[in-house]
């Protein structure tokens, strides 16, 4: 379930990126480099004490070994929240932001006549 949510959020963001280009190759390359960057930051902060950077990366839900290996808490507005719960909530927020971006820019692009 957690991996599915991570893949879903990444897919929605890739759709958001592809909305701005007419041909299919350039958004594919941009999304590929974005994925490489997320993988790099996932591996760079694995095992570190920078929990918030691990939580904000949606790729951490795809390779969730780091989230579930230790019991870590994130301080959000003074409340301790488990790191995997915060990562799921942050992925949902990233997904909602991407969906609203798709809906907003799709209407603007259709009105401007880009298609």
Phi, psi and omega per residue, in radians:
X1 nan -0.713 -3.101
X2 -1.232 -0.716 3.105
X3 -1.123 -0.668 3.128
X4 -1.091 -0.721 3.109
X5 -1.118 -0.714 3.111
X6 -1.104 -0.781 3.112
X7 -1.139 -0.669 3.127
X8 -1.096 -0.781 3.136
X9 -1.134 -0.757 3.108
X10 -1.111 -0.673 3.130
X11 -1.149 -0.725 3.115
X12 -1.116 -0.692 3.115
X13 -1.178 -0.627 3.097
X14 -1.163 -0.626 3.044
X15 -1.120 -0.664 3.096
X16 -1.097 -0.729 3.125
X17 -1.158 -0.722 -3.086
X18 -1.258 -0.204 3.132
X19 -1.162 -0.436 -3.027
X20 -1.601 -0.011 -3.074
X21 -2.197 2.601 -3.130
X22 -1.508 -0.771 3.139
X23 -1.522 2.934 -2.994
X24 -1.635 -0.328 -3.023
X25 -1.307 -0.788 -3.069
X26 -1.121 -0.780 3.080
X27 -1.155 -0.498 3.070
X28 -1.134 -0.761 3.134
X29 -1.173 -0.730 3.116
X30 -1.087 -0.760 3.128
X31 -1.177 -0.605 3.099
X32 -1.135 -0.779 3.097
X33 -1.168 -0.599 3.046
X34 -1.098 -0.739 3.097
X35 -1.118 -0.743 3.089
X36 -1.052 -0.695 3.107
X37 -1.127 -0.750 3.105
X38 -1.126 -0.670 3.096
X39 -1.149 -0.724 3.128
X40 -1.063 -0.821 -3.136
X41 -1.183 -0.538 3.070
X42 -1.112 -0.788 -3.126
X43 -1.285 -0.559 -3.107
X44 -1.203 -0.632 -3.092
X45 -1.749 0.124 3.096
X46 -1.209 2.225 -3.140
X47 1.488 -0.064 -3.141
X48 -1.553 3.021 -3.140
X49 -1.630 0.131 3.116
X50 -1.506 1.373 -3.013
X51 -1.208 -0.664 -3.084
X52 -1.123 -0.601 3.093
X53 -1.217 -0.580 3.075
X54 -1.235 -0.615 -3.102
X55 -1.248 -0.628 -3.068
X56 -1.338 -0.268 -3.118
X57 -1.487 2.038 -3.136
X58 -1.187 -0.322 3.107
X59 -1.247 -0.318 3.107
X60 -1.174 -0.316 3.050
X61 -1.396 -0.449 3.119
X62 -1.307 -0.804 3.059
X63 -1.896 1.457 -2.947
X64 -1.630 0.264 3.130
X65 -1.028 -0.672 -3.112
X66 -1.227 -0.620 -3.111
X67 -1.211 -0.653 -3.053
X68 -1.716 -0.046 -3.093
X69 -1.334 -0.607 3.136
X70 -2.211 2.722 3.033
X71 -1.544 1.845 3.140
X72 -2.141 2.569 -3.133
X73 -2.094 2.576 3.085
X74 -1.970 2.346 3.125
X75 -1.547 1.871 3.109
X76 -2.078 1.935 -3.129
X77 0.946 0.691 3.077
X78 1.466 0.005 3.129
X79 -1.898 2.291 3.079
X80 -1.372 2.174 3.139
X81 -2.154 2.398 3.099
X82 -1.014 2.543 -3.030
X83 -1.118 -0.670 -3.127
X84 -1.257 -0.539 3.053
X85 -1.173 -0.726 3.091
X86 -1.152 -0.638 3.117
X87 -1.163 -0.687 3.102
X88 -1.150 -0.768 3.124
X89 -1.110 -0.709 3.127
X90 -1.169 -0.631 3.086
X91 -1.153 -0.677 3.092
X92 -1.117 -0.702 3.104
X93 -1.122 -0.776 3.099
X94 -1.057 -0.715 3.127
X95 -1.133 -0.741 3.131
X96 -1.155 -0.724 3.101
X97 -1.087 -0.736 3.124
X98 -1.158 -0.704 3.116
X99 -1.118 -0.763 3.093
X100 -1.138 -0.616 3.061
X101 -1.122 -0.727 3.098
X102 -1.087 -0.828 -3.115
X103 -1.126 -0.688 -3.126
X104 -1.200 -0.878 -3.069
X105 -1.320 -0.433 3.089
X106 -1.145 -0.708 3.109
X107 -1.165 -0.704 -3.139
X108 -1.181 -0.682 -3.135
X109 -1.206 -0.699 3.112
X110 -1.149 -0.664 3.117
X111 -1.229 -0.568 -3.129
X112 -1.381 -0.263 3.101
X113 1.409 0.613 3.139
X114 -1.297 -0.336 -3.075
X115 -1.640 nan nan
